């Protein structure tokens, strides 16, 4: 009950052959609209640090960095940090 006001945007991915045409931007906008229509107040996401294109895209959609999760992922034995981002929907 205490967290019903929050949603998570997870796993936005566009095949490299189709990038640059605004698909990711459209997907993010649609997810934000769905979250608003569902009555959510906050939308959260995490993005790997160094993925500057994705971070810029989320910032353009209104998301702001609210923290860093150290060692959020382990890929082939290498730890990656993630930026935690939030969009207030009200």
PDB file of N, CA, C and O in Angstrom:
ATOM      1  N   UNK A   1       0.811  -1.195   0.000  1.00  0.00           N
ATOM      2  CA  UNK A   1       0.000   0.000   0.000  1.00  0.00           C
ATOM      3  C   UNK A   1       0.858   1.265   0.000  1.00  0.00           C
ATOM      4  O   UNK A   1       0.505   2.259  -0.634  1.00  0.00           O
ATOM      5  N   UNK A   2       1.978   1.224   0.708  1.00  0.00           N
ATOM      6  CA  UNK A   2       2.803   2.408   0.864  1.00  0.00           C
ATOM      7  C   UNK A   2       3.519   2.809  -0.418  1.00  0.00           C
ATOM      8  O   UNK A   2       4.025   3.926  -0.522  1.00  0.00           O
ATOM      9  N   UNK A   3       3.564   1.914  -1.387  1.00  0.00           N
ATOM     10  CA  UNK A   3       4.306   2.206  -2.611  1.00  0.00           C
ATOM     11  C   UNK A   3       3.437   2.168  -3.862  1.00  0.00           C
ATOM     12  O   UNK A   3       3.966   2.121  -4.972  1.00  0.00           O
ATOM     13  N   UNK A   4       2.147   2.186  -3.710  1.00  0.00           N
ATOM     14  CA  UNK A   4       1.246   2.126  -4.861  1.00  0.00           C
ATOM     15  C   UNK A   4       1.349   3.343  -5.775  1.00  0.00           C
ATOM     16  O   UNK A   4       0.909   3.290  -6.923  1.00  0.00           O
ATOM     17  N   UNK A   5       1.908   4.405  -5.296  1.00  0.00           N
ATOM     18  CA  UNK A   5       2.010   5.641  -6.070  1.00  0.00           C
ATOM     19  C   UNK A   5       3.201   5.633  -7.025  1.00  0.00           C
ATOM     20  O   UNK A   5       3.367   6.560  -7.818  1.00  0.00           O
ATOM     21  N   UNK A   6       4.039   4.579  -6.952  1.00  0.00           N
ATOM     22  CA  UNK A   6       5.269   4.528  -7.740  1.00  0.00           C
ATOM     23  C   UNK A   6       5.206   3.452  -8.819  1.00  0.00           C
ATOM     24  O   UNK A   6       4.581   2.405  -8.650  1.00  0.00           O
ATOM     25  N   UNK A   7       5.876   3.747  -9.933  1.00  0.00           N
ATOM     26  CA  UNK A   7       6.036   2.767 -10.995  1.00  0.00           C
ATOM     27  C   UNK A   7       7.485   2.727 -11.426  1.00  0.00           C
ATOM     28  O   UNK A   7       8.264   3.619 -11.090  1.00  0.00           O
ATOM     29  N   UNK A   8       7.849   1.696 -12.168  1.00  0.00           N
ATOM     30  CA  UNK A   8       9.219   1.542 -12.648  1.00  0.00           C
ATOM     31  C   UNK A   8       9.215   1.346 -14.155  1.00  0.00           C
ATOM     32  O   UNK A   8       8.498   0.500 -14.691  1.00  0.00           O
ATOM     33  N   UNK A   9      10.027   2.142 -14.818  1.00  0.00           N
ATOM     34  CA  UNK A   9      10.261   1.975 -16.255  1.00  0.00           C
ATOM     35  C   UNK A   9      11.473   1.065 -16.372  1.00  0.00           C
ATOM     36  O   UNK A   9      12.552   1.394 -15.878  1.00  0.00           O
ATOM     37  N   UNK A  10      11.298  -0.073 -17.022  1.00  0.00           N
ATOM     38  CA  UNK A  10      12.363  -1.071 -17.042  1.00  0.00           C
ATOM     39  C   UNK A  10      12.533  -1.645 -18.444  1.00  0.00           C
ATOM     40  O   UNK A  10      11.555  -1.991 -19.107  1.00  0.00           O
ATOM     41  N   UNK A  11      13.770  -1.740 -18.882  1.00  0.00           N
ATOM     42  CA  UNK A  11      14.105  -2.480 -20.085  1.00  0.00           C
ATOM     43  C   UNK A  11      13.776  -1.805 -21.404  1.00  0.00           C
ATOM     44  O   UNK A  11      13.329  -2.474 -22.336  1.00  0.00           O
ATOM     45  N   UNK A  12      13.985  -0.503 -21.509  1.00  0.00           N
ATOM     46  CA  UNK A  12      13.773   0.164 -22.799  1.00  0.00           C
ATOM     47  C   UNK A  12      14.950  -0.187 -23.701  1.00  0.00           C
ATOM     48  O   UNK A  12      16.103   0.070 -23.357  1.00  0.00           O
ATOM     49  N   UNK A  13      14.653  -0.769 -24.845  1.00  0.00           N
ATOM     50  CA  UNK A  13      15.709  -1.182 -25.772  1.00  0.00           C
ATOM     51  C   UNK A  13      15.190  -1.075 -27.195  1.00  0.00           C
ATOM     52  O   UNK A  13      14.075  -1.496 -27.503  1.00  0.00           O
ATOM     53  N   UNK A  14      16.023  -0.502 -28.055  1.00  0.00           N
ATOM     54  CA  UNK A  14      15.721  -0.424 -29.477  1.00  0.00           C
ATOM     55  C   UNK A  14      16.886  -1.070 -30.223  1.00  0.00           C
ATOM     56  O   UNK A  14      18.044  -0.726 -29.987  1.00  0.00           O
ATOM     57  N   UNK A  15      16.587  -1.988 -31.106  1.00  0.00           N
ATOM     58  CA  UNK A  15      17.615  -2.650 -31.904  1.00  0.00           C
ATOM     59  C   UNK A  15      18.472  -1.602 -32.605  1.00  0.00           C
ATOM     60  O   UNK A  15      17.939  -0.624 -33.128  1.00  0.00           O
ATOM     61  N   UNK A  16      19.795  -1.790 -32.624  1.00  0.00           N
ATOM     62  CA  UNK A  16      20.683  -0.803 -33.252  1.00  0.00           C
ATOM     63  C   UNK A  16      20.298  -0.439 -34.688  1.00  0.00           C
ATOM     64  O   UNK A  16      20.512   0.696 -35.113  1.00  0.00           O
ATOM     65  N   UNK A  17      19.740  -1.374 -35.427  1.00  0.00           N
ATOM     66  CA  UNK A  17      19.355  -1.095 -36.819  1.00  0.00           C
ATOM     67  C   UNK A  17      18.212  -0.094 -36.919  1.00  0.00           C
ATOM     68  O   UNK A  17      17.973   0.478 -37.982  1.00  0.00           O
ATOM     69  N   UNK A  18      17.504   0.118 -35.806  1.00  0.00           N
ATOM     70  CA  UNK A  18      16.330   1.002 -35.820  1.00  0.00           C
ATOM     71  C   UNK A  18      16.498   2.245 -34.955  1.00  0.00           C
ATOM     72  O   UNK A  18      15.543   2.991 -34.738  1.00  0.00           O
ATOM     73  N   UNK A  19      17.706   2.464 -34.466  1.00  0.00           N
ATOM     74  CA  UNK A  19      17.951   3.629 -33.610  1.00  0.00           C
ATOM     75  C   UNK A  19      18.061   4.898 -34.441  1.00  0.00           C
ATOM     76  O   UNK A  19      18.378   4.861 -35.630  1.00  0.00           O
ATOM     77  N   UNK A  20      17.793   6.013 -33.791  1.00  0.00           N
ATOM     78  CA  UNK A  20      17.918   7.314 -34.445  1.00  0.00           C
ATOM     79  C   UNK A  20      16.632   7.808 -35.065  1.00  0.00           C
ATOM     80  O   UNK A  20      16.596   8.908 -35.617  1.00  0.00           O
ATOM     81  N   UNK A  21      15.578   7.020 -34.987  1.00  0.00           N
ATOM     82  CA  UNK A  21      14.313   7.413 -35.596  1.00  0.00           C
ATOM     83  C   UNK A  21      13.261   7.866 -34.601  1.00  0.00           C
ATOM     84  O   UNK A  21      12.113   8.106 -34.975  1.00  0.00           O
ATOM     85  N   UNK A  22      13.644   7.985 -33.335  1.00  0.00           N
ATOM     86  CA  UNK A  22      12.708   8.471 -32.329  1.00  0.00           C
ATOM     87  C   UNK A  22      11.883   7.386 -31.655  1.00  0.00           C
ATOM     88  O   UNK A  22      10.959   7.695 -30.902  1.00  0.00           O
ATOM     89  N   UNK A  23      12.199   6.127 -31.911  1.00  0.00           N
ATOM     90  CA  UNK A  23      11.418   5.039 -31.314  1.00  0.00           C
ATOM     91  C   UNK A  23      11.533   5.050 -29.795  1.00  0.00           C
ATOM     92  O   UNK A  23      10.523   4.947 -29.100  1.00  0.00           O
ATOM     93  N   UNK A  24      12.747   5.171 -29.272  1.00  0.00           N
ATOM     94  CA  UNK A  24      12.929   5.165 -27.817  1.00  0.00           C
ATOM     95  C   UNK A  24      12.211   6.343 -27.173  1.00  0.00           C
ATOM     96  O   UNK A  24      11.584   6.189 -26.125  1.00  0.00           O
ATOM     97  N   UNK A  25      12.293   7.499 -27.781  1.00  0.00           N
ATOM     98  CA  UNK A  25      11.596   8.670 -27.252  1.00  0.00           C
ATOM     99  C   UNK A  25      10.096   8.430 -27.218  1.00  0.00           C
ATOM    100  O   UNK A  25       9.435   8.770 -26.236  1.00  0.00           O
ATOM    101  N   UNK A  26       9.555   7.851 -28.273  1.00  0.00           N
ATOM    102  CA  UNK A  26       8.120   7.539 -28.312  1.00  0.00           C
ATOM    103  C   UNK A  26       7.737   6.516 -27.250  1.00  0.00           C
ATOM    104  O   UNK A  26       6.689   6.647 -26.618  1.00  0.00           O
ATOM    105  N   UNK A  27       8.567   5.506 -27.047  1.00  0.00           N
ATOM    106  CA  UNK A  27       8.292   4.502 -26.019  1.00  0.00           C
ATOM    107  C   UNK A  27       8.274   5.117 -24.627  1.00  0.00           C
ATOM    108  O   UNK A  27       7.394   4.816 -23.820  1.00  0.00           O
ATOM    109  N   UNK A  28       9.245   5.978 -24.347  1.00  0.00           N
ATOM    110  CA  UNK A  28       9.308   6.620 -23.032  1.00  0.00           C
ATOM    111  C   UNK A  28       8.093   7.525 -22.829  1.00  0.00           C
ATOM    112  O   UNK A  28       7.476   7.510 -21.764  1.00  0.00           O
ATOM    113  N   UNK A  29       7.750   8.310 -23.847  1.00  0.00           N
ATOM    114  CA  UNK A  29       6.571   9.186 -23.737  1.00  0.00           C
ATOM    115  C   UNK A  29       5.304   8.380 -23.490  1.00  0.00           C
ATOM    116  O   UNK A  29       4.466   8.775 -22.679  1.00  0.00           O
ATOM    117  N   UNK A  30       5.157   7.261 -24.179  1.00  0.00           N
ATOM    118  CA  UNK A  30       3.976   6.419 -24.002  1.00  0.00           C
ATOM    119  C   UNK A  30       3.946   5.827 -22.589  1.00  0.00           C
ATOM    120  O   UNK A  30       2.882   5.755 -21.974  1.00  0.00           O
ATOM    121  N   UNK A  31       5.090   5.408 -22.077  1.00  0.00           N
ATOM    122  CA  UNK A  31       5.146   4.850 -20.723  1.00  0.00           C
ATOM    123  C   UNK A  31       4.790   5.906 -19.682  1.00  0.00           C
ATOM    124  O   UNK A  31       4.077   5.620 -18.720  1.00  0.00           O
ATOM    125  N   UNK A  32       5.285   7.121 -19.875  1.00  0.00           N
ATOM    126  CA  UNK A  32       4.969   8.215 -18.952  1.00  0.00           C
ATOM    127  C   UNK A  32       3.470   8.501 -18.988  1.00  0.00           C
ATOM    128  O   UNK A  32       2.850   8.696 -17.943  1.00  0.00           O
ATOM    129  N   UNK A  33       2.895   8.526 -20.170  1.00  0.00           N
ATOM    130  CA  UNK A  33       1.456   8.780 -20.296  1.00  0.00           C
ATOM    131  C   UNK A  33       0.648   7.677 -19.615  1.00  0.00           C
ATOM    132  O   UNK A  33      -0.319   7.969 -18.911  1.00  0.00           O
ATOM    133  N   UNK A  34       1.024   6.436 -19.812  1.00  0.00           N
ATOM    134  CA  UNK A  34       0.336   5.318 -19.163  1.00  0.00           C
ATOM    135  C   UNK A  34       0.434   5.426 -17.640  1.00  0.00           C
ATOM    136  O   UNK A  34      -0.538   5.169 -16.931  1.00  0.00           O
ATOM    137  N   UNK A  35       1.609   5.808 -17.144  1.00  0.00           N
ATOM    138  CA  UNK A  35       1.791   5.960 -15.703  1.00  0.00           C
ATOM    139  C   UNK A  35       0.876   7.048 -15.153  1.00  0.00           C
ATOM    140  O   UNK A  35       0.261   6.879 -14.100  1.00  0.00           O
ATOM    141  N   UNK A  36       0.792   8.162 -15.871  1.00  0.00           N
ATOM    142  CA  UNK A  36      -0.099   9.252 -15.434  1.00  0.00           C
ATOM    143  C   UNK A  36      -1.560   8.789 -15.429  1.00  0.00           C
ATOM    144  O   UNK A  36      -2.300   9.043 -14.479  1.00  0.00           O
ATOM    145  N   UNK A  37      -1.956   8.111 -16.495  1.00  0.00           N
ATOM    146  CA  UNK A  37      -3.339   7.640 -16.593  1.00  0.00           C
ATOM    147  C   UNK A  37      -3.666   6.617 -15.511  1.00  0.00           C
ATOM    148  O   UNK A  37      -4.818   6.491 -15.097  1.00  0.00           O
ATOM    149  N   UNK A  38      -2.656   5.892 -15.060  1.00  0.00           N
ATOM    150  CA  UNK A  38      -2.859   4.907 -13.995  1.00  0.00           C
ATOM    151  C   UNK A  38      -2.887   5.564 -12.614  1.00  0.00           C
ATOM    152  O   UNK A  38      -3.129   4.896 -11.610  1.00  0.00           O
ATOM    153  N   UNK A  39      -2.639   6.873 -12.568  1.00  0.00           N
ATOM    154  CA  UNK A  39      -2.674   7.593 -11.301  1.00  0.00           C
ATOM    155  C   UNK A  39      -1.393   7.549 -10.504  1.00  0.00           C
ATOM    156  O   UNK A  39      -1.381   7.901  -9.324  1.00  0.00           O
ATOM    157  N   UNK A  40      -0.310   7.119 -11.133  1.00  0.00           N
ATOM    158  CA  UNK A  40       0.966   7.089 -10.427  1.00  0.00           C
ATOM    159  C   UNK A  40       1.468   8.506 -10.193  1.00  0.00           C
ATOM    160  O   UNK A  40       1.131   9.426 -10.938  1.00  0.00           O
ATOM    161  N   UNK A  41       2.279   8.673  -9.151  1.00  0.00           N
ATOM    162  CA  UNK A  41       2.814   9.990  -8.811  1.00  0.00           C
ATOM    163  C   UNK A  41       4.301  10.097  -9.105  1.00  0.00           C
ATOM    164  O   UNK A  41       4.828  11.199  -9.255  1.00  0.00           O
ATOM    165  N   UNK A  42       4.989   8.942  -9.188  1.00  0.00           N
ATOM    166  CA  UNK A  42       6.431   8.910  -9.431  1.00  0.00           C
ATOM    167  C   UNK A  42       6.733   7.750 -10.367  1.00  0.00           C
ATOM    168  O   UNK A  42       6.187   6.657 -10.219  1.00  0.00           O
ATOM    169  N   UNK A  43       7.610   8.003 -11.333  1.00  0.00           N
ATOM    170  CA  UNK A  43       8.098   6.951 -12.218  1.00  0.00           C
ATOM    171  C   UNK A  43       9.610   6.881 -12.033  1.00  0.00           C
ATOM    172  O   UNK A  43      10.306   7.889 -12.158  1.00  0.00           O
ATOM    173  N   UNK A  44      10.116   5.681 -11.734  1.00  0.00           N
ATOM    174  CA  UNK A  44      11.534   5.469 -11.467  1.00  0.00           C
ATOM    175  C   UNK A  44      12.162   4.624 -12.563  1.00  0.00           C
ATOM    176  O   UNK A  44      11.478   3.856 -13.240  1.00  0.00           O
ATOM    177  N   UNK A  45      13.474   4.772 -12.729  1.00  0.00           N
ATOM    178  CA  UNK A  45      14.226   3.915 -13.639  1.00  0.00           C
ATOM    179  C   UNK A  45      15.674   3.890 -13.196  1.00  0.00           C
ATOM    180  O   UNK A  45      16.108   4.722 -12.399  1.00  0.00           O
ATOM    181  N   UNK A  46      16.413   2.936 -13.717  1.00  0.00           N
ATOM    182  CA  UNK A  46      17.853   2.856 -13.497  1.00  0.00           C
ATOM    183  C   UNK A  46      18.516   2.671 -14.847  1.00  0.00           C
ATOM    184  O   UNK A  46      18.028   1.928 -15.699  1.00  0.00           O
ATOM    185  N   UNK A  47      19.641   3.361 -15.031  1.00  0.00           N
ATOM    186  CA  UNK A  47      20.361   3.293 -16.298  1.00  0.00           C
ATOM    187  C   UNK A  47      21.855   3.191 -15.985  1.00  0.00           C
ATOM    188  O   UNK A  47      22.358   3.880 -15.097  1.00  0.00           O
ATOM    189  N   UNK A  48      22.550   2.337 -16.713  1.00  0.00           N
ATOM    190  CA  UNK A  48      23.970   2.125 -16.488  1.00  0.00           C
ATOM    191  C   UNK A  48      24.746   3.415 -16.717  1.00  0.00           C
ATOM    192  O   UNK A  48      24.578   4.081 -17.739  1.00  0.00           O
ATOM    193  N   UNK A  49      25.601   3.759 -15.752  1.00  0.00           N
ATOM    194  CA  UNK A  49      26.450   4.935 -15.936  1.00  0.00           C
ATOM    195  C   UNK A  49      27.344   4.711 -17.150  1.00  0.00           C
ATOM    196  O   UNK A  49      27.891   3.625 -17.342  1.00  0.00           O
ATOM    197  N   UNK A  50      27.483   5.729 -17.948  1.00  0.00           N
ATOM    198  CA  UNK A  50      28.238   5.618 -19.195  1.00  0.00           C
ATOM    199  C   UNK A  50      27.330   5.515 -20.403  1.00  0.00           C
ATOM    200  O   UNK A  50      27.776   5.734 -21.530  1.00  0.00           O
ATOM    201  N   UNK A  51      26.067   5.187 -20.190  1.00  0.00           N
ATOM    202  CA  UNK A  51      25.099   5.144 -21.285  1.00  0.00           C
ATOM    203  C   UNK A  51      24.515   6.553 -21.432  1.00  0.00           C
ATOM    204  O   UNK A  51      23.353   6.815 -21.121  1.00  0.00           O
ATOM    205  N   UNK A  52      25.379   7.441 -21.922  1.00  0.00           N
ATOM    206  CA  UNK A  52      25.042   8.866 -21.969  1.00  0.00           C
ATOM    207  C   UNK A  52      23.860   9.176 -22.874  1.00  0.00           C
ATOM    208  O   UNK A  52      23.080  10.081 -22.577  1.00  0.00           O
ATOM    209  N   UNK A  53      23.716   8.450 -23.961  1.00  0.00           N
ATOM    210  CA  UNK A  53      22.581   8.699 -24.871  1.00  0.00           C
ATOM    211  C   UNK A  53      21.262   8.426 -24.147  1.00  0.00           C
ATOM    212  O   UNK A  53      20.317   9.205 -24.268  1.00  0.00           O
ATOM    213  N   UNK A  54      21.194   7.334 -23.401  1.00  0.00           N
ATOM    214  CA  UNK A  54      19.970   7.003 -22.662  1.00  0.00           C
ATOM    215  C   UNK A  54      19.726   8.021 -21.560  1.00  0.00           C
ATOM    216  O   UNK A  54      18.590   8.453 -21.362  1.00  0.00           O
ATOM    217  N   UNK A  55      20.761   8.407 -20.847  1.00  0.00           N
ATOM    218  CA  UNK A  55      20.608   9.395 -19.775  1.00  0.00           C
ATOM    219  C   UNK A  55      20.083  10.705 -20.342  1.00  0.00           C
ATOM    220  O   UNK A  55      19.179  11.307 -19.764  1.00  0.00           O
ATOM    221  N   UNK A  56      20.630  11.152 -21.458  1.00  0.00           N
ATOM    222  CA  UNK A  56      20.143  12.391 -22.102  1.00  0.00           C
ATOM    223  C   UNK A  56      18.678  12.254 -22.510  1.00  0.00           C
ATOM    224  O   UNK A  56      17.892  13.187 -22.343  1.00  0.00           O
ATOM    225  N   UNK A  57      18.319  11.098 -23.043  1.00  0.00           N
ATOM    226  CA  UNK A  57      16.932  10.873 -23.468  1.00  0.00           C
ATOM    227  C   UNK A  57      15.984  10.953 -22.276  1.00  0.00           C
ATOM    228  O   UNK A  57      14.928  11.581 -22.357  1.00  0.00           O
ATOM    229  N   UNK A  58      16.363  10.314 -21.168  1.00  0.00           N
ATOM    230  CA  UNK A  58      15.513  10.352 -19.979  1.00  0.00           C
ATOM    231  C   UNK A  58      15.443  11.760 -19.395  1.00  0.00           C
ATOM    232  O   UNK A  58      14.378  12.196 -18.958  1.00  0.00           O
ATOM    233  N   UNK A  59      16.558  12.467 -19.384  1.00  0.00           N
ATOM    234  CA  UNK A  59      16.548  13.848 -18.895  1.00  0.00           C
ATOM    235  C   UNK A  59      15.655  14.720 -19.770  1.00  0.00           C
ATOM    236  O   UNK A  59      14.936  15.574 -19.251  1.00  0.00           O
ATOM    237  N   UNK A  60      15.687  14.526 -21.074  1.00  0.00           N
ATOM    238  CA  UNK A  60      14.829  15.285 -21.986  1.00  0.00           C
ATOM    239  C   UNK A  60      13.350  15.016 -21.717  1.00  0.00           C
ATOM    240  O   UNK A  60      12.497  15.864 -21.978  1.00  0.00           O
ATOM    241  N   UNK A  61      13.056  13.821 -21.189  1.00  0.00           N
ATOM    242  CA  UNK A  61      11.671  13.464 -20.857  1.00  0.00           C
ATOM    243  C   UNK A  61      11.271  13.970 -19.470  1.00  0.00           C
ATOM    244  O   UNK A  61      10.127  13.796 -19.051  1.00  0.00           O
ATOM    245  N   UNK A  62      12.208  14.593 -18.763  1.00  0.00           N
ATOM    246  CA  UNK A  62      11.902  15.160 -17.460  1.00  0.00           C
ATOM    247  C   UNK A  62      12.438  14.400 -16.264  1.00  0.00           C
ATOM    248  O   UNK A  62      12.292  14.856 -15.131  1.00  0.00           O
ATOM    249  N   UNK A  63      13.057  13.249 -16.490  1.00  0.00           N
ATOM    250  CA  UNK A  63      13.638  12.487 -15.390  1.00  0.00           C
ATOM    251  C   UNK A  63      14.864  13.211 -14.847  1.00  0.00           C
ATOM    252  O   UNK A  63      15.597  13.859 -15.593  1.00  0.00           O
ATOM    253  N   UNK A  64      15.079  13.091 -13.532  1.00  0.00           N
ATOM    254  CA  UNK A  64      16.236  13.679 -12.881  1.00  0.00           C
ATOM    255  C   UNK A  64      16.940  12.620 -12.062  1.00  0.00           C
ATOM    256  O   UNK A  64      16.302  11.758 -11.457  1.00  0.00           O
ATOM    257  N   UNK A  65      18.267  12.689 -12.048  1.00  0.00           N
ATOM    258  CA  UNK A  65      19.060  11.726 -11.301  1.00  0.00           C
ATOM    259  C   UNK A  65      18.860  11.970  -9.805  1.00  0.00           C
ATOM    260  O   UNK A  65      18.995  13.094  -9.323  1.00  0.00           O
ATOM    261  N   UNK A  66      18.537  10.902  -9.086  1.00  0.00           N
ATOM    262  CA  UNK A  66      18.311  11.021  -7.652  1.00  0.00           C
ATOM    263  C   UNK A  66      19.302  10.199  -6.840  1.00  0.00           C
ATOM    264  O   UNK A  66      19.307  10.264  -5.611  1.00  0.00           O
ATOM    265  N   UNK A  67      20.132   9.432  -7.518  1.00  0.00           N
ATOM    266  CA  UNK A  67      21.121   8.646  -6.785  1.00  0.00           C
ATOM    267  C   UNK A  67      21.910   7.726  -7.699  1.00  0.00           C
ATOM    268  O   UNK A  67      21.657   7.636  -8.900  1.00  0.00           O
ATOM    269  N   UNK A  68      22.864   7.053  -7.098  1.00  0.00           N
ATOM    270  CA  UNK A  68      23.698   6.073  -7.790  1.00  0.00           C
ATOM    271  C   UNK A  68      23.626   4.771  -7.002  1.00  0.00           C
ATOM    272  O   UNK A  68      23.794   4.763  -5.783  1.00  0.00           O
ATOM    273  N   UNK A  69      23.377   3.674  -7.707  1.00  0.00           N
ATOM    274  CA  UNK A  69      23.451   2.362  -7.074  1.00  0.00           C
ATOM    275  C   UNK A  69      24.782   1.730  -7.474  1.00  0.00           C
ATOM    276  O   UNK A  69      24.950   1.316  -8.621  1.00  0.00           O
ATOM    277  N   UNK A  70      25.724   1.652  -6.539  1.00  0.00           N
ATOM    278  CA  UNK A  70      27.017   1.054  -6.881  1.00  0.00           C
ATOM    279  C   UNK A  70      26.887  -0.452  -7.093  1.00  0.00           C
ATOM    280  O   UNK A  70      26.131  -1.135  -6.401  1.00  0.00           O
ATOM    281  N   UNK A  71      27.641  -0.944  -8.065  1.00  0.00           N
ATOM    282  CA  UNK A  71      27.656  -2.386  -8.353  1.00  0.00           C
ATOM    283  C   UNK A  71      26.260  -2.940  -8.585  1.00  0.00           C
ATOM    284  O   UNK A  71      25.939  -4.036  -8.124  1.00  0.00           O
ATOM    285  N   UNK A  72      25.443  -2.202  -9.286  1.00  0.00           N
ATOM    286  CA  UNK A  72      24.062  -2.618  -9.542  1.00  0.00           C
ATOM    287  C   UNK A  72      24.000  -3.845 -10.438  1.00  0.00           C
ATOM    288  O   UNK A  72      23.093  -4.667 -10.306  1.00  0.00           O
ATOM    289  N   UNK A  73      24.948  -3.971 -11.339  1.00  0.00           N
ATOM    290  CA  UNK A  73      24.981  -5.093 -12.275  1.00  0.00           C
ATOM    291  C   UNK A  73      26.360  -5.737 -12.246  1.00  0.00           C
ATOM    292  O   UNK A  73      27.361  -5.084 -11.948  1.00  0.00           O
ATOM    293  N   UNK A  74      26.395  -7.017 -12.559  1.00  0.00           N
ATOM    294  CA  UNK A  74      27.669  -7.716 -12.728  1.00  0.00           C
ATOM    295  C   UNK A  74      27.612  -8.407 -14.082  1.00  0.00           C
ATOM    296  O   UNK A  74      26.864  -9.367 -14.271  1.00  0.00           O
ATOM    297  N   UNK A  75      28.404  -7.913 -15.015  1.00  0.00           N
ATOM    298  CA  UNK A  75      28.427  -8.427 -16.380  1.00  0.00           C
ATOM    299  C   UNK A  75      29.812  -8.997 -16.650  1.00  0.00           C
ATOM    300  O   UNK A  75      30.808  -8.273 -16.624  1.00  0.00           O
ATOM    301  N   UNK A  76      29.866 -10.293 -16.906  1.00  0.00           N
ATOM    302  CA  UNK A  76      31.140 -10.975 -17.160  1.00  0.00           C
ATOM    303  C   UNK A  76      32.168 -10.690 -16.073  1.00  0.00           C
ATOM    304  O   UNK A  76      33.347 -10.483 -16.358  1.00  0.00           O
ATOM    305  N   UNK A  77      31.712 -10.681 -14.829  1.00  0.00           N
ATOM    306  CA  UNK A  77      32.603 -10.470 -13.705  1.00  0.00           C
ATOM    307  C   UNK A  77      32.967  -9.017 -13.442  1.00  0.00           C
ATOM    308  O   UNK A  77      33.739  -8.726 -12.529  1.00  0.00           O
ATOM    309  N   UNK A  78      32.422  -8.110 -14.229  1.00  0.00           N
ATOM    310  CA  UNK A  78      32.711  -6.671 -14.081  1.00  0.00           C
ATOM    311  C   UNK A  78      31.485  -5.973 -13.507  1.00  0.00           C
ATOM    312  O   UNK A  78      30.381  -6.117 -14.031  1.00  0.00           O
ATOM    313  N   UNK A  79      31.679  -5.222 -12.439  1.00  0.00           N
ATOM    314  CA  UNK A  79      30.577  -4.513 -11.806  1.00  0.00           C
ATOM    315  C   UNK A  79      30.310  -3.187 -12.514  1.00  0.00           C
ATOM    316  O   UNK A  79      31.234  -2.474 -12.909  1.00  0.00           O
ATOM    317  N   UNK A  80      29.033  -2.878 -12.662  1.00  0.00           N
ATOM    318  CA  UNK A  80      28.607  -1.627 -13.281  1.00  0.00           C
ATOM    319  C   UNK A  80      27.680  -0.888 -12.323  1.00  0.00           C
ATOM    320  O   UNK A  80      26.794  -1.480 -11.706  1.00  0.00           O
ATOM    321  N   UNK A  81      27.901   0.409 -12.214  1.00  0.00           N
ATOM    322  CA  UNK A  81      27.028   1.248 -11.401  1.00  0.00           C
ATOM    323  C   UNK A  81      25.863   1.737 -12.250  1.00  0.00           C
ATOM    324  O   UNK A  81      25.974   1.845 -13.471  1.00  0.00           O
ATOM    325  N   UNK A  82      24.744   2.031 -11.592  1.00  0.00           N
ATOM    326  CA  UNK A  82      23.589   2.578 -12.291  1.00  0.00           C
ATOM    327  C   UNK A  82      23.159   3.898 -11.660  1.00  0.00           C
ATOM    328  O   UNK A  82      23.225   4.072 -10.443  1.00  0.00           O
ATOM    329  N   UNK A  83      22.721   4.817 -12.506  1.00  0.00           N
ATOM    330  CA  UNK A  83      22.071   6.034 -12.042  1.00  0.00           C
ATOM    331  C   UNK A  83      20.599   5.711 -11.817  1.00  0.00           C
ATOM    332  O   UNK A  83      19.954   5.097 -12.667  1.00  0.00           O
ATOM    333  N   UNK A  84      20.078   6.124 -10.681  1.00  0.00           N
ATOM    334  CA  UNK A  84      18.655   5.994 -10.400  1.00  0.00           C
ATOM    335  C   UNK A  84      18.037   7.340 -10.752  1.00  0.00           C
ATOM    336  O   UNK A  84      18.507   8.386 -10.304  1.00  0.00           O
ATOM    337  N   UNK A  85      16.972   7.306 -11.565  1.00  0.00           N
ATOM    338  CA  UNK A  85      16.335   8.529 -12.025  1.00  0.00           C
ATOM    339  C   UNK A  85      14.850   8.478 -11.688  1.00  0.00           C
ATOM    340  O   UNK A  85      14.242   7.409 -11.624  1.00  0.00           O
ATOM    341  N   UNK A  86      14.282   9.665 -11.474  1.00  0.00           N
ATOM    342  CA  UNK A  86      12.874   9.756 -11.103  1.00  0.00           C
ATOM    343  C   UNK A  86      12.191  10.870 -11.881  1.00  0.00           C
ATOM    344  O   UNK A  86      12.799  11.891 -12.203  1.00  0.00           O
ATOM    345  N   UNK A  87      10.921  10.653 -12.175  1.00  0.00           N
ATOM    346  CA  UNK A  87      10.088  11.663 -12.792  1.00  0.00           C
ATOM    347  C   UNK A  87       8.854  11.826 -11.908  1.00  0.00           C
ATOM    348  O   UNK A  87       8.102  10.873 -11.702  1.00  0.00           O
ATOM    349  N   UNK A  88       8.648  13.037 -11.387  1.00  0.00           N
ATOM    350  CA  UNK A  88       7.447  13.324 -10.597  1.00  0.00           C
ATOM    351  C   UNK A  88       6.321  13.603 -11.564  1.00  0.00           C
ATOM    352  O   UNK A  88       6.455  14.442 -12.455  1.00  0.00           O
ATOM    353  N   UNK A  89       5.214  12.906 -11.396  1.00  0.00           N
ATOM    354  CA  UNK A  89       4.123  12.976 -12.368  1.00  0.00           C
ATOM    355  C   UNK A  89       3.007  13.934 -11.975  1.00  0.00           C
ATOM    356  O   UNK A  89       2.022  14.067 -12.701  1.00  0.00           O
ATOM    357  N   UNK A  90       3.150  14.594 -10.847  1.00  0.00           N
ATOM    358  CA  UNK A  90       2.102  15.530 -10.428  1.00  0.00           C
ATOM    359  C   UNK A  90       2.604  16.955 -10.400  1.00  0.00           C
ATOM    360  O   UNK A  90       1.849  17.869 -10.069  1.00  0.00           O
TER     361      UNK A  90
END
